[in-house]
């Protein structure tokens, strides 16, 4: 199998709310927005394909015998990792927009990264990561 594209599609209660968060707060560019509230997608600036899409859990009935997928117990099984050049600047910018974080940015030398965690409006875990600052 050779996939032609990879899209992270999150099953959510409110696709519009998530879409607006990723576009208006995190700075993604809209890709698919037909004005509805079932499927929306956005992409990283200057990228060709979709980076992330949001699909209404209520529409999983279209998958017939798979309709219970949207009813699974929510837990942290996936982390969306968003790489940034200047983590501290992005952290300050998002805090100014009212984003709540799960702590302050921290160095993780074993990963050669500086990271901070937050959640989107549906509770999905997001890691912002950037390079360690030179000391």
N, C-alpha and C positions, 0 to 999 in steps of 0.2 A: 504494500500500500504506500502510495506517495500522496499525502494530503496536499491540496492546492492552497489551503489557508488554515490558520488557526485563530479561533475567536473564543475568548473567555466570555461565556454567556451566564450571567447570574440570574437565578430564579428569585424573584423578589415580589413583595406585596404591591409596591408602588413604583413601577418603572420610571415614571415621570420624575418623581422625587430623587431617585438615584441618578438619573440622567442629568438633571439640573445641577446636582452636587458635583458630578465629575466635570461637567462643562463649565459651569459658572464659578465654582470654587477651585477645582484642581486644574482647570485650563485646557481640558481636552477640547477637540473640535467636533461639532456634531457631524455625524455621517448619515444616519437614517433617523428622520423625525417626520412622520407623516401627520403629526398633530394628535395621534392616538395615544393610548396608554397601555399597549400590549407589548410592543417590541420597539426599542430605541437603541441606537448604537452610536459610539463616538470613537475618535481615534486620536492618537498623539499628533501634535502639530508636525507638519512636514513628513508624515508617514502615509503610505498608500492604503493599507488595509485597516480594517477595524481592530481596535485594541480590546474593546470591551463592549458587550451588549447587555441589555436588561430585558428580561422576559417575564411577563406576569405569570405568577404561579397559577392563577385561576384559569389560564388558557392551556394548561398542561392536559386538559381533557381532550385536546386535539390528538394526543398521542395514544388514545385508546387505552390499552391495557397498561400503559406506563403512566397513567394519569395520577397515580399516587406519588410520583417523584417529588412533586412540589410540597408534599405533606411530610417529608422526612423531618426528623428531629434536627433542629439547628444546632450546630456545634462548629468549632473552629477546625475545619479540615483543609481549608485553603487560605493562603495569604497572597494577596495581590501585592507584588513588590514593584514600586515605582522608583526608578533611579533618577536622581537629580544631581546637578553639579555642586550646588551650595546648599546643603541640607539646612544649615542654620538660618539662611535667608528665607528659604521656603517655609520653614517652621514659623518664623516670625510673621511672614506674609499671611499664612493660613490662620494663625492665632488671631491676627488682626481682623480676619473675616469671620471670627467666631467659631472656628473649628476646635473641638476638644480633643486632646491627645491623651494617651494612656501613660504618659510620663514625658520627661524631657529627652532630647536627643542624647545619645550616649555612644561613646567609642566602643567598638567591638574589635579589638586588635586581631584576634584569631581569624576574623572574616575580612580583615583589612577594610572595614566599613564603619561608617557612623550611621546610626539608625534611630528611628522613632516610629511608634505605632499609633494608629488611629482607627476609627471605624466609620464606614459610610452610613447614610441614613437607615439602611436595613440591618446594620450590625456586622457587615462583612469586614474582616480584618485587612487593613492596608498597612504595609511597611513602606516608609520612605527611607531610602538609603542613598548615601553618597560616599565619596572617598574620605578616608581619614585626613585630617588636616596635618600638614607638616609642622613639626615642633622645633 
